Amino acid sequence: MDDASLEKALLLEVSKGDVQSDAFASTAGVDHKKIVGLIKSLQASELVTSIATDHAELVLSPEAIAYLERGTPEAQAYAAIPAEGCTLAEFKAKVDAAVGDVGFKQAMQCRWVGMVKAEKGAEPRVERKAAAVEDVAREHLAAVHEKGAACGVPQKELDVLIKKRKLVRLDAWKTYVISKGAAFALERKKAHADLTHEMIMSGSWRDADFKAYNLVPGAGAPPNGGHVHPLLKVRQQFRETFLQLGFAEMPTNNFVESGFWNFDTLIQPQMHPARDAHDTFFMKTPAAANRAPEDYVERVRTMHETGGHGSIGHQYAWKREEADKNILRTHTTAVSARCLHKLARDGFKPAKYFSIDRVFRNEAVDRTHLAEFHQVEGVICDVGLTLGDLIGVLYQFFARLGMTELRFKPAFNPYTEPSMEIFAYHPMLKKWVEVGNSGMFRPEMMLPMGMPPDVNVIAWGLSLERPTMIMYGIDNIRDLFGSKMQISSVKNNPVCRLGLIEQEETVKATQ
């Protein structure tokens, strides 16, 4: 049946009364999706109206259907191990790869089987830990297969089968009850876009339908303009706060750094766990590049290997090839190191810097962590700065964000000493929260740059995502940043008002 015939048949059925879309599709022998498209087209011309009904059904994957007969992988793994046990190699020879890997792991989690450490030179063995087992997962799959959504499987177990094991999927669809519209007719008339000479001469224009004309100036569709992301709103407030305090913004346009600027200049040893591939993204092409001045590189090498100026260094053989590796920067402190080195090279003068930009770490993604995030960093360098100056600046900085009550806890950072974690009482959350980290850059970092011995540098940093999530009531970072961010929430979020938090709380307290 072609499209025109299908449309006429549907309109004829609607003229007799309400029509169920799925029943009509079955009778006409066409895909239901095609009927849905036709309904939407007819609704645009007001020939019909429709009421949607949502449907959902639980369906087993082909893999799960196979398990109904053979049992789940964990049950197959248990059955493959004899009562007296066997070597791991013998076990894997009996089963396929899925059972030997996934099934064995699931069986170990259920404490059905276990692995026995072998003596030196012998193969490891696998043994049964339970005298008998019940394949509950297979029973749940069978219940879903027979009864669908009415299977009665507990929601927690059902979530495991759907989200974690991917053995069950939720199919959702809509059907429609189709009724006559305001302009119902048994045949759709095509509206004319122009009044032609032929229509005027024949007089057919009198009975013709024409498309509506918009003759009112400026009455077109409103433009779909852009909207500022909540993260950028908070970023702008932080930036304005730094600028009001007299800070200069550091250039942060190089996401790719060498290990030298990211780690070595901060006197972070090359065997430090942060340099492991589990924590840092390494570049493949180009894999290495280091354009740091050679005299500075040698001073950093000496500080790592033997120390100087009262320090004994890290006492290891520093490797140039490790320092030359290209990585995605793990913190914006690499940017601070570049700016401080340039300041020392050009002739020291007191300065205040800040930066706000993305950093990258090989983190496991969850509700509070992403592999990339924004870091906010402030740096002040001057003669004779002390820990008291750092605390005073922090009080001034966070007061402008609406947090006037601060607490400090001693901490350890490879490149600052002393170091402090910063906690603030947040008036919106009504509790103490950790808001950042801070410290004074170590002399081992500053002296190789050429900084005068009496110059100290204080610094602090915090994330941009945490205050944004607090301000906008977001508890999952994937709802703030990334592909799961809803465009509607970007459009509807209010402006950022960091500096007004404290004022609002004071007003409420006096009312």
C-alpha positions as CSV (number, residue, x, y, z in Angstrom):
1,M,0.0,0.0,0.0
2,D,1.5,3.3,-1.1
3,D,1.5,6.4,1.1
4,A,-1.5,8.1,-0.5
5,S,-3.7,4.9,-0.3
6,L,-2.6,4.4,3.4
7,E,-3.6,8.0,4.2
8,K,-7.0,7.6,2.6
9,A,-7.6,4.3,4.4
10,L,-6.7,5.9,7.8
11,L,-9.0,8.9,7.2
12,L,-11.8,6.6,6.2
13,E,-11.5,4.5,9.4
14,V,-11.3,7.7,11.5
15,S,-14.6,8.9,9.9
16,K,-16.3,5.8,11.4
17,G,-14.9,6.4,14.9
18,D,-11.7,6.4,17.0
19,V,-8.9,4.2,15.7
20,Q,-6.1,2.4,17.6
21,S,-2.8,3.0,15.7
22,D,-1.3,-0.4,16.5
23,A,-4.5,-2.2,15.4
24,F,-4.7,-0.2,12.1
25,A,-1.0,-0.9,11.4
26,S,-1.5,-4.6,11.9
27,T,-4.6,-4.6,9.6
28,A,-2.8,-2.5,6.9
29,G,0.3,-4.7,7.1
30,V,2.7,-1.9,7.7
31,D,5.2,-0.9,10.4
32,H,3.7,1.0,13.3
33,K,6.4,3.6,13.0
34,K,5.0,4.5,9.6
35,I,1.6,5.1,11.0
36,V,3.0,7.3,13.7
37,G,4.7,9.5,11.0
38,L,1.4,9.7,9.2
39,I,-0.5,10.7,12.3
40,K,1.9,13.6,13.0
41,S,1.6,14.8,9.4
42,L,-2.3,14.7,9.6
43,Q,-2.2,16.5,13.0
44,A,-0.2,19.4,11.4
45,S,-3.2,19.9,9.0
46,E,-5.7,19.5,11.9
47,L,-7.3,16.6,10.1
48,V,-6.9,14.3,13.1
49,T,-6.0,14.5,16.8
50,S,-4.4,11.8,18.9
51,I,-3.9,10.7,22.5
52,A,-0.7,8.8,23.2
53,T,-0.4,5.8,25.6
54,D,3.0,4.7,26.9
55,H,4.0,1.1,26.9
56,A,7.0,-0.7,28.3
57,E,8.1,-4.3,28.3
58,L,11.1,-6.2,29.7
59,V,12.9,-8.3,27.0
60,L,15.8,-10.8,27.3
61,S,18.9,-10.4,25.2
62,P,19.8,-13.3,22.9
63,E,22.6,-14.1,25.4
64,A,20.1,-14.3,28.3
65,I,17.8,-16.6,26.3
66,A,20.7,-19.0,25.8
67,Y,21.3,-19.0,29.6
68,L,17.7,-20.1,30.2
69,E,18.7,-23.5,28.8
70,R,22.4,-23.8,29.9
71,G,22.3,-21.8,33.1
72,T,24.1,-18.5,33.8
73,P,27.9,-18.3,33.3
74,E,28.4,-18.5,37.1
75,A,26.4,-21.7,37.3
76,Q,28.2,-23.1,34.3
77,A,31.5,-22.3,35.9
78,Y,30.5,-24.0,39.2
79,A,29.3,-27.1,37.3
80,A,32.6,-27.3,35.3
81,I,34.7,-27.6,38.5
82,P,34.7,-31.2,39.9
83,A,34.1,-31.9,43.5
84,E,37.8,-32.5,44.1
85,G,38.8,-29.3,42.3
86,C,41.1,-28.9,39.3
87,T,43.9,-26.7,38.0
88,L,42.9,-23.3,36.5
89,A,44.2,-24.5,33.1
90,E,42.0,-27.6,33.2
91,F,39.0,-25.5,34.1
92,K,39.5,-23.1,31.3
93,A,39.9,-26.0,28.8
94,K,36.4,-27.2,29.7
95,V,34.5,-24.0,29.2
96,D,34.3,-21.2,26.7
97,A,35.9,-17.8,27.2
98,A,32.8,-16.1,28.6
99,V,32.3,-18.7,31.3
100,G,36.0,-18.9,32.1
101,D,36.2,-15.2,32.6
102,V,32.8,-13.6,33.4
103,G,31.3,-16.7,34.9
104,F,34.2,-17.5,37.1
105,K,34.3,-14.0,38.5
106,Q,30.6,-14.0,39.2
107,A,30.9,-17.4,40.9
108,M,33.7,-16.0,43.1
109,Q,31.6,-13.0,44.0
110,C,28.8,-15.4,45.0
111,R,31.3,-17.4,47.0
112,W,30.5,-20.5,45.1
113,V,34.1,-21.1,44.0
114,G,37.6,-20.0,45.0
115,M,41.1,-20.0,43.8
116,V,43.8,-21.8,45.9
117,K,47.3,-20.4,45.7
118,A,49.7,-23.0,44.4
119,E,53.1,-23.8,45.7
120,K,56.1,-22.3,43.9
121,G,56.3,-23.8,40.4
122,A,52.8,-25.4,40.5
123,E,49.7,-24.2,38.7
124,P,47.0,-22.5,40.7
125,R,43.9,-24.5,41.5
126,V,40.2,-23.8,41.6
127,E,37.8,-25.4,44.0
128,R,34.1,-25.4,45.0
129,K,33.4,-23.4,48.1
130,A,29.7,-24.3,48.3
131,A,28.2,-27.8,48.5
132,A,25.3,-26.8,46.3
133,V,24.2,-23.6,44.5
134,E,20.9,-22.1,43.4
135,D,21.0,-20.3,40.0
136,V,18.9,-17.4,41.2
137,A,19.8,-15.2,38.2
138,R,18.5,-17.8,35.8
139,E,15.3,-18.0,37.8
140,H,14.9,-14.2,37.5
141,L,15.6,-14.4,33.7
142,A,13.0,-17.1,33.3
143,A,10.4,-15.0,35.3
144,V,11.1,-12.0,33.0
145,H,10.8,-14.2,29.9
146,E,7.5,-15.5,31.0
147,K,5.8,-12.5,32.6
148,G,7.7,-9.4,31.4
149,A,7.2,-6.4,33.5
150,A,5.0,-8.3,35.9
151,C,7.8,-10.8,36.7
152,G,8.0,-9.9,40.4
153,V,11.8,-9.8,40.4
154,P,13.1,-7.4,43.2
155,Q,14.1,-4.0,41.7
156,K,17.6,-4.3,43.0
157,E,18.3,-7.6,41.2
158,L,16.4,-6.3,38.1
159,D,18.7,-3.3,37.9
160,V,21.7,-5.6,38.0
161,L,20.4,-7.6,35.1
162,I,19.5,-4.5,33.1
163,K,22.3,-2.0,33.8
164,K,25.3,-4.1,34.9
165,R,25.0,-7.4,33.2
166,K,23.0,-6.2,30.1
167,L,20.9,-9.4,30.0
168,V,17.6,-7.6,30.1
169,R,16.5,-4.5,28.3
170,L,13.4,-2.2,28.7
171,D,11.6,-1.7,25.4
172,A,9.4,1.4,25.5
173,W,6.9,2.5,22.8
174,K,3.7,4.5,22.3
175,T,0.4,3.8,20.7
176,Y,-2.2,6.4,19.7
177,V,-6.0,6.7,19.8
178,I,-6.8,8.7,16.6
179,S,-9.9,10.9,16.4
180,K,-11.3,13.5,14.1
181,G,-9.6,16.9,14.1
182,A,-11.0,20.4,13.7
183,A,-10.5,20.4,9.9
184,F,-11.3,16.7,9.4
185,A,-12.0,15.6,5.8
186,L,-11.8,12.3,3.9
187,E,-9.0,13.8,1.7
188,R,-6.3,16.2,2.4
189,K,-6.3,19.3,0.2
190,K,-3.0,20.7,-0.8
191,A,-2.8,24.4,0.1
192,H,-1.5,26.7,-2.7
193,A,1.4,28.9,-2.0
194,D,0.7,31.4,-4.9
195,L,-2.2,32.9,-6.8
196,T,-1.6,32.1,-10.4
197,H,-2.9,33.6,-13.7
198,E,-4.6,30.3,-14.6
199,M,-6.5,30.3,-11.2
200,I,-7.7,33.9,-11.8
201,M,-8.8,33.2,-15.4
202,S,-10.6,30.0,-14.5
203,G,-12.1,31.3,-11.2
204,S,-10.8,28.2,-9.3
205,W,-9.1,30.6,-6.8
206,R,-12.6,31.0,-5.1
207,D,-12.6,27.4,-3.8
208,A,-8.8,27.0,-3.4
209,D,-7.0,26.8,0.0
210,F,-4.0,29.0,0.4
211,K,-1.1,28.9,2.8
212,A,-1.1,31.6,5.4
213,Y,1.0,34.7,4.7
214,N,2.8,36.6,7.4
215,L,2.4,40.3,6.4
216,V,3.2,41.7,9.9
217,P,6.8,43.1,10.1
218,G,9.0,41.4,12.7
219,A,6.4,38.7,13.4
220,G,8.7,35.8,12.5
221,A,9.7,33.0,14.7
222,P,11.8,34.1,17.7
223,P,15.5,33.3,17.2
224,N,16.8,30.3,19.1
225,G,19.7,32.1,20.8
226,G,22.5,30.6,22.9
227,H,22.6,30.3,26.7
228,V,25.5,30.5,29.1
229,H,26.4,27.2,30.8
230,P,26.2,27.2,34.7
231,L,29.9,26.3,34.8
232,L,30.7,29.4,32.8
233,K,28.5,31.6,35.0
234,V,30.4,30.6,38.1
235,R,33.7,30.8,36.2
236,Q,33.0,34.4,35.3
237,Q,32.2,35.2,39.0
238,F,35.5,33.7,40.1
239,R,37.4,35.6,37.4
240,E,35.8,38.9,38.4
241,T,36.7,38.2,42.1
242,F,40.3,37.7,41.2
243,L,40.4,40.8,39.0
244,Q,38.8,42.9,41.8
245,L,41.6,41.8,44.1
246,G,44.3,42.9,41.6
247,F,45.3,39.6,40.1
248,A,46.5,39.1,36.5
249,E,45.3,36.2,34.5
250,M,47.8,33.6,33.4
251,P,47.7,32.1,29.8
252,T,46.3,28.6,30.0
253,N,45.9,27.7,26.3
254,N,48.3,24.7,26.4
255,F,46.4,21.6,27.5
256,V,49.4,19.4,26.5
257,E,52.4,19.9,28.8
258,S,55.7,18.1,29.1
259,G,56.3,16.1,32.2
260,F,59.1,18.6,33.0
261,W,56.7,21.6,33.5
262,N,53.9,19.5,35.0
263,F,56.0,17.5,37.5
264,D,59.8,18.1,37.5
265,T,59.7,21.8,38.0
266,L,57.5,21.2,41.0
267,I,60.2,18.9,42.4
268,Q,57.8,16.0,42.2
269,P,60.0,12.8,41.9
270,Q,59.8,10.8,38.8
271,M,58.8,7.7,40.7
272,H,55.8,9.5,42.2
273,P,52.5,7.5,41.7
274,A,50.9,10.6,40.0
275,R,53.1,9.9,36.9
276,D,51.6,6.4,36.4
277,A,49.4,5.9,33.4
278,H,46.5,5.1,35.8
279,D,46.6,8.7,36.9
280,T,47.9,10.6,33.9
281,F,47.0,10.7,30.2
282,F,50.2,10.3,28.1
283,M,50.4,11.5,24.4
284,K,51.2,9.1,21.6
285,T,51.9,11.7,18.9
286,P,54.1,13.6,19.6
287,A,55.2,11.5,22.5
288,A,57.9,13.9,23.7
289,A,58.8,17.5,23.6
290,N,60.6,19.9,26.0
291,R,61.5,23.4,25.1
292,A,62.6,24.5,28.6
293,P,65.9,26.4,28.8
294,E,68.8,23.9,29.3
295,D,70.4,25.7,32.2
296,Y,67.1,25.6,34.1
297,V,66.7,21.9,33.2
298,E,70.1,21.2,34.7
299,R,69.4,23.1,37.9
300,V,66.1,21.1,38.3
301,R,68.0,17.9,37.6
302,T,70.6,18.8,40.4
303,M,67.8,19.6,42.8
304,H,66.1,16.2,42.2
305,E,69.3,14.2,42.4
306,T,71.4,15.8,45.1
307,G,69.5,18.9,46.3
308,G,71.0,22.2,47.3
309,H,70.4,25.3,49.5
310,G,70.0,23.0,52.5
311,S,67.9,20.3,50.8
312,I,69.2,16.8,50.0
313,G,66.9,16.3,47.1
314,H,65.3,13.0,46.3
315,Q,68.5,11.0,45.9
316,Y,67.8,9.1,42.7
317,A,69.0,9.2,39.0
318,W,66.8,11.8,37.2
319,K,66.0,10.8,33.6
320,R,65.6,13.4,30.9
321,E,63.4,11.1,28.7
322,E,60.9,10.9,31.6
323,A,60.7,14.7,31.8
324,D,60.3,15.1,28.1
325,K,57.1,12.9,27.9
326,N,54.1,14.8,26.6
327,I,51.0,14.5,28.8
328,L,47.6,16.2,29.3
329,R,48.3,18.5,32.2
330,T,47.0,17.2,35.5
331,H,46.8,20.6,37.2
332,T,47.2,24.3,36.3
333,T,50.1,24.5,38.7
334,A,52.2,23.7,35.6
335,V,51.0,27.1,34.2
336,S,52.0,28.8,37.5
337,A,55.5,27.2,37.2
338,R,55.9,28.7,33.7
339,C,54.8,32.2,34.8
340,L,57.0,32.2,37.9
341,H,60.0,31.0,35.8
342,K,59.4,33.8,33.4
343,L,59.0,36.3,36.2
344,A,62.4,35.3,37.7
345,R,64.1,35.3,34.3
346,D,62.8,38.8,33.4
347,G,63.7,40.3,36.8
348,F,61.6,39.7,39.9
349,K,58.9,42.0,41.0
350,P,55.9,41.3,43.3
351,A,53.1,39.8,41.4
352,K,49.6,38.2,41.8
353,Y,48.4,35.6,39.2
354,F,45.3,33.5,38.8
355,S,44.1,30.9,36.3
356,I,40.9,29.0,35.6
357,D,40.9,26.2,33.0
358,R,40.6,22.5,32.4
359,V,42.9,19.8,33.7
360,F,42.9,16.1,32.9
361,R,43.3,13.0,35.1
362,N,42.8,9.3,34.4
363,E,40.0,9.1,36.9
364,A,37.2,6.5,37.1
365,V,34.1,8.4,36.1
366,D,31.4,8.4,38.9
367,R,28.9,10.9,40.3
368,T,31.6,13.2,41.7
369,H,34.6,12.6,39.3
370,L,35.2,13.1,35.6
371,A,38.4,12.5,33.6
372,E,38.5,16.3,33.0
373,F,37.5,19.2,35.2
374,H,38.3,22.8,35.9
375,Q,40.9,24.0,38.4
376,V,40.9,27.5,40.0
377,E,44.3,28.7,41.2
378,G,45.7,31.8,42.8
379,V,49.4,32.7,43.3
380,I,51.1,35.6,45.1
381,C,54.8,36.1,45.1
382,D,56.6,38.8,47.2
383,V,59.4,39.3,49.6
384,G,58.9,37.9,53.1
385,L,55.5,36.4,52.7
386,T,54.4,34.1,55.6
387,L,51.7,31.5,56.4
388,G,49.8,34.3,58.1
389,D,49.7,36.2,54.8
390,L,48.3,33.1,53.1
391,I,45.6,32.7,55.7
392,G,44.7,36.4,55.5
393,V,44.4,36.3,51.7
394,L,42.2,33.2,51.9
395,Y,39.8,34.9,54.3
396,Q,39.6,37.9,52.0
397,F,39.1,35.7,48.9
398,F,36.4,33.4,50.3
399,A,34.6,36.2,51.9
400,R,33.8,37.5,48.4
401,L,32.3,34.1,47.6
402,G,30.0,34.4,50.6
403,M,32.0,32.1,53.0
404,T,33.4,34.1,56.0
405,E,34.0,31.2,58.4
406,L,37.1,29.2,57.5
407,R,39.1,26.4,59.1
408,F,42.5,25.0,58.1
409,K,43.9,21.5,58.4
410,P,47.6,20.6,57.9
411,A,48.2,18.6,54.7
412,F,51.0,17.3,52.5
413,N,51.7,18.5,48.9
414,P,54.9,17.5,47.0
415,Y,55.6,21.1,46.1
416,T,54.3,23.2,49.1
417,E,55.4,23.3,52.7
418,P,53.6,24.2,54.9
419,S,50.4,23.0,53.2
420,M,46.8,23.4,54.4
421,E,43.4,22.0,53.4
422,I,40.7,24.7,53.5
423,F,37.3,24.1,55.0
424,A,34.4,26.7,55.0
425,Y,31.0,26.8,56.6
426,H,28.7,27.1,53.6
427,P,25.5,29.1,54.4
428,M,23.5,27.4,51.6
429,L,24.4,23.8,52.8
430,K,24.4,24.7,56.5
431,K,27.6,22.6,57.1
432,W,31.4,22.7,56.9
433,V,32.7,21.6,53.4
434,E,36.2,21.2,52.0
435,V,36.7,24.0,49.5
436,G,40.3,23.9,48.5
437,N,44.0,23.3,49.1
438,S,46.8,25.8,49.8
439,G,50.4,26.2,50.8
440,M,53.7,28.0,50.3
441,F,55.9,26.8,47.3
442,R,59.0,25.0,48.5
443,P,62.4,26.7,48.1
444,E,63.5,23.6,46.1
445,M,61.0,24.7,43.5
446,M,61.7,28.4,43.5
447,L,65.5,28.7,43.8
448,P,66.3,26.8,40.6
449,M,64.0,29.2,38.8
450,G,66.3,32.1,39.9
451,M,64.0,33.6,42.5
452,P,65.8,35.7,45.2
453,P,66.2,33.7,48.4
454,D,64.0,36.1,50.4
455,V,61.0,35.8,48.0
456,N,58.2,33.5,49.1
457,V,55.2,32.3,47.0
458,I,51.8,31.5,48.5
459,A,49.2,29.6,46.4
460,W,45.8,28.0,46.7
461,G,43.5,26.1,44.4
462,L,40.0,24.7,44.2
463,S,37.7,23.1,41.7
464,L,35.1,25.0,39.7
465,E,32.7,22.1,39.5
466,R,32.1,21.7,43.3
467,P,30.9,25.2,44.0
468,T,28.8,25.1,40.8
469,M,27.1,21.9,41.9
470,I,26.4,23.4,45.3
471,M,25.0,26.6,43.9
472,Y,22.7,24.9,41.4
473,G,21.7,21.9,43.5
474,I,23.3,19.3,41.3
475,D,24.4,16.1,43.0
476,N,25.8,14.2,39.9
477,I,28.6,15.8,38.0
478,R,27.5,14.1,34.8
479,D,24.3,16.2,35.0
480,L,26.5,19.3,35.0
481,F,29.2,18.6,32.5
482,G,29.2,16.3,29.4
483,S,26.8,14.6,27.1
484,K,24.2,14.0,29.8
485,M,23.7,17.7,30.5
486,Q,20.2,18.7,29.7
487,I,19.9,21.7,27.3
488,S,16.7,22.8,29.1
489,S,18.6,23.1,32.4
490,V,21.2,25.3,30.7
491,K,18.4,27.6,29.4
492,N,16.5,27.8,32.7
493,N,19.4,28.2,35.3
494,P,19.6,31.6,37.0
495,V,22.6,33.8,36.9
496,C,25.4,33.1,39.4
497,R,25.3,35.3,42.5
498,L,28.3,34.1,44.6
499,G,28.9,37.4,46.4
500,L,25.2,37.7,47.5
501,I,25.0,34.4,49.4
502,E,26.1,35.9,52.7
503,Q,23.8,39.0,52.2
504,E,20.8,36.8,51.6
505,E,21.4,34.7,54.7
506,T,21.8,37.9,56.8
507,V,18.5,39.3,55.4
508,K,16.7,36.0,56.2
509,A,18.1,36.0,59.7
510,T,16.7,39.5,60.5
511,Q,13.2,38.9,59.1
